[in-house]
């Protein structure tokens, strides 16, 4: 299977369910087994929805192993392995590859943001890619990375590397610049939000890592399948519903809302890990009413 084929389709950015701040590993198993029966391309483990910054490295690797051990053979597992130092990122990346991740995803270091520039980020990506046993993707999400926005110049530089294969872009309004920067290279873009998933596919992207796929994986996969089949009227209609739904879920309350919606849809969302707070009872009631009004439950 080519890298493009591995990345083409919808990935779920797996949540890490908690109860009293302890990880519900049985819940992860249940979620994966249910999602194995859907049209998802695979699972992105240890991203923003996975609250990876709230996990120890040991926990991160155990969560990853739980997903890998239970994923169906046709599902691709991608792992978030970033850390603030290049050395630790490489160490985690190697461990993730040993566990069975097919690729890894790197959120840019940002603790020392004012001292980091395009040269530093290029060097970070290249050093990790040189050392990684599996393909490397970037994860562009300024909202959780001190407003660090990967520049098109960095994409131009790293897209030349044979082990840097793409990027999950969760920023808004920038994907066209990235597609142009990587033109002619084997570098593939995935949408990080249902809000612009279809638009990115039309522009030349290959897939999406959609928080909504934690809750309604079949609907997300159906949108991709309709687009690939050329059924644009169906794709546009479903896209309009998913864009609105995304506003009522992720846009309403972030990870906590995604988890609450999962609980409503029969998955194990659990709670976020403290200090992140779950939705209030009133917010949960509003969320349920909004989802019902859109006809998804």
C-alpha positions in Angstrom: 0.0 0.0 0.0 1.4 3.4 -1.0 1.7 6.3 1.5 -1.1 8.1 -0.4 -3.4 5.1 0.0 -2.6 4.8 3.7 -3.5 8.5 4.3 -6.6 8.7 2.0 -9.8 8.7 3.9 -11.1 9.6 7.3 -9.1 9.1 10.6 -10.6 9.4 14.0 -8.4 11.5 16.4 -9.0 9.1 19.2 -10.0 10.5 22.6 -8.5 9.2 25.8 -11.4 8.5 28.1 -10.9 9.2 31.8 -12.8 8.6 35.0 -11.5 10.3 38.2 -8.4 11.1 36.1 -7.6 7.5 35.5 -7.5 6.2 31.9 -10.4 3.9 30.9 -8.4 1.4 28.8 -11.4 -0.9 28.5 -13.3 2.0 27.0 -10.6 2.5 24.4 -10.9 -1.2 23.5 -14.7 -0.9 23.1 -14.4 2.3 21.0 -11.8 0.7 18.7 -13.8 -2.5 18.2 -16.9 -0.5 17.3 -15.0 1.8 15.0 -13.4 -1.2 13.3 -16.8 -1.9 11.7 -17.0 1.5 10.1 -15.6 2.9 6.9 -12.8 4.8 8.7 -9.3 4.7 7.1 -7.8 4.5 10.6 -7.0 6.0 14.0 -4.9 9.0 14.9 -3.8 8.3 18.5 -2.4 10.9 21.0 -3.4 14.1 19.3 -5.3 17.0 20.8 -8.5 15.0 21.3 -6.4 12.4 22.9 -5.2 15.0 25.5 -1.6 13.8 25.0 -0.1 16.7 26.9 -2.0 15.5 29.9 -0.5 12.0 29.7 2.9 10.7 30.9 5.1 9.2 28.2 4.4 5.8 29.7 0.6 6.4 29.5 1.0 7.6 25.9 2.7 4.4 24.8 0.2 2.2 26.7 -2.8 4.0 25.1 -1.1 3.6 21.7 -0.5 -0.1 22.3 -4.2 -0.6 23.3 -5.3 0.9 20.0 -2.8 -1.0 17.9 -3.6 -4.3 19.6 -7.3 -3.9 18.9 -7.3 -2.2 15.5 -8.6 -4.2 12.6 -6.0 -5.2 10.0 -7.4 -2.7 7.4 -7.1 0.2 9.8 -4.0 2.5 9.8 -2.7 3.7 13.2 -1.0 7.0 13.3 0.6 8.3 16.5 1.3 11.7 17.9 4.9 11.5 19.2 6.0 15.2 19.6 7.8 16.6 22.6 9.5 19.9 23.3 13.0 18.5 22.6 14.1 16.8 19.4 15.8 14.0 21.5 12.6 13.1 23.3 10.5 13.2 20.2 12.9 10.8 18.5 12.8 8.5 21.5 9.0 8.4 21.6 8.8 8.0 17.8 11.0 5.0 17.9 9.0 3.4 20.7 5.7 4.2 18.8 7.1 2.4 15.7 8.0 -0.6 17.8 4.5 -0.8 19.2 3.1 -0.8 15.6 2.2 2.8 14.6 2.4 3.0 10.8 3.3 6.7 10.9 3.8 9.5 13.4 2.6 13.0 13.6 4.6 16.0 15.0 3.1 19.0 16.7 5.7 21.8 16.6 7.6 22.5 19.8 6.4 25.8 21.2 7.5 26.4 24.8 10.4 28.5 23.6 8.4 30.0 20.8 10.1 33.4 20.6 13.4 31.7 20.0 12.2 29.2 17.3 12.0 30.1 13.6 11.6 28.4 10.3 15.2 27.2 10.4 14.7 25.6 13.9 11.4 23.9 12.8 13.0 22.6 9.6 15.9 21.2 11.6 13.6 19.6 14.1 11.4 17.9 11.5 14.4 16.7 9.4 16.2 15.3 12.4 13.2 13.4 13.5 12.5 12.2 10.0 16.0 11.0 9.6 15.7 8.9 12.8 12.2 7.7 12.4 11.6 4.1 11.3 8.2 5.1 10.0 6.9 8.0 7.8 6.5 11.4 9.5 3.6 13.8 9.2 3.4 17.3 10.6 0.5 18.5 12.8 -0.4 22.2 12.3 -2.6 23.4 15.1 -1.8 26.9 16.3 -4.6 26.9 18.8 -2.8 24.3 21.0 0.8 25.3 20.1 1.2 28.9 21.4 0.0 30.2 18.0 2.8 28.5 16.1 1.7 28.3 12.5 3.9 26.2 10.2 4.9 28.4 7.3 4.7 27.4 3.6 8.5 27.9 3.5 9.0 25.1 6.1 6.7 22.9 4.0 8.7 23.7 0.8 11.9 22.6 2.6 10.7 19.4 4.4 8.5 18.1 1.5 11.8 17.2 -0.2 12.6 14.7 2.6 11.6 11.1 1.6 10.4 10.3 5.1 8.2 13.5 5.5 5.0 12.5 3.8 2.3 15.0 4.8 0.5 17.2 7.3 -2.7 17.3 9.3 -3.8 20.9 9.0 -6.1 22.2 11.8 -5.5 25.9 11.0 -8.1 27.8 9.0 -7.6 29.3 5.6 -4.0 28.1 4.9 -4.3 24.8 3.2 -4.1 26.3 -0.3 -0.6 27.8 0.5 0.6 24.5 1.8 -0.7 22.6 -1.3 1.2 25.1 -3.5 4.3 24.8 -1.4 4.3 21.0 -1.7 3.3 20.9 -5.4 5.0 18.1 -7.3 6.2 16.4 -4.1 4.9 13.2 -2.4 3.4 15.3 0.4 -0.2 14.9 1.3 -2.6 17.2 3.2 -5.3 16.0 5.6 -8.0 18.4 7.0 -8.0 18.7 10.8 -11.6 19.8 10.9 -14.9 18.8 9.4 -15.4 22.5 8.9 -13.3 22.5 5.7 -12.8 18.8 5.0 -14.7 18.8 1.7 -13.1 22.0 0.6 -9.7 20.6 1.2 -10.5 17.4 -0.7 -11.7 19.5 -3.7 -8.4 21.5 -3.6 -6.2 18.4 -3.6 -6.1 17.0 -0.1 -6.4 13.3 0.5 -8.2 12.9 3.8 -9.2 14.2 7.1 -8.6 13.7 10.8 -12.0 14.7 12.1 -13.0 15.0 15.8 -16.6 14.3 14.7 -15.4 10.8 13.6 -15.2 9.9 17.3 -19.0 10.4 17.5 -20.3 9.7 14.0 -17.6 7.8 12.1 -20.0 6.4 9.5 -21.3 9.8 8.5 -17.8 11.2 8.1 -16.6 8.2 6.1 -19.8 8.4 3.9 -18.9 12.0 3.0 -15.5 10.9 1.8 -16.9 8.0 -0.1 -19.5 10.2 -1.8 -16.8 12.6 -2.9 -14.5 9.9 -4.2 -17.4 8.3 -6.1 -18.2 11.7 -7.8 -21.6 12.0 -6.1 -21.1 15.7 -5.4 -24.7 16.5 -4.6 -24.8 13.9 -1.9 -21.4 15.0 -0.7 -22.4 18.7 -0.5 -25.6 17.8 1.4 -23.9 15.7 3.9 -21.1 18.2 4.3 -23.5 21.0 5.1 -25.0 18.8 7.9 -21.5 17.8 9.3 -20.2 21.4 9.2 -23.2 22.5 11.3 -22.9 19.5 13.6 -19.2 20.3 14.0 -20.1 23.8 15.2 -22.5 22.2 17.8 -20.0 19.7 19.1 -16.3 20.6 18.8 -17.1 24.3 18.3 -19.4 24.2 21.3 -17.0 22.8 23.9 -13.9 21.3 22.4 -12.7 17.9 23.8 -15.2 17.9 26.6 -18.1 18.3 24.2 -16.7 15.6 21.9 -16.6 13.2 24.8 -20.1 14.1 26.0 -21.4 13.5 22.4 -19.6 10.2 22.3 -21.4 9.1 25.5 -24.7 10.1 23.9 -23.8 8.1 20.7 -23.0 4.9 22.5 -19.2 5.2 22.7 -17.0 5.6 25.8 -16.1 9.3 25.9 -15.6 9.5 29.6 -14.4 12.8 31.1 -11.4 15.0 30.3 -8.4 14.9 32.6 -8.2 17.7 35.2 -7.7 20.6 35.0 -9.8 20.4 31.8 -13.4 20.3 33.0 -16.4 18.2 31.7 -19.5 20.0 30.4 -22.0 21.1 33.0 -25.4 19.4 33.2 -26.9 22.4 31.4 -24.3 22.3 28.7 -24.8 18.5 28.2 -28.6 19.1 27.8 -27.9 21.8 25.2 -25.5 19.6 23.4 -28.0 16.7 23.3 -30.8 19.0 22.1 -28.6 20.4 19.3 -27.5 17.0 18.0 -31.1 15.7 18.1 -32.3 18.8 16.2 -29.8 18.0 13.4 -31.2 14.4 13.3 -28.0 12.6 14.3 -29.4 10.9 17.4 
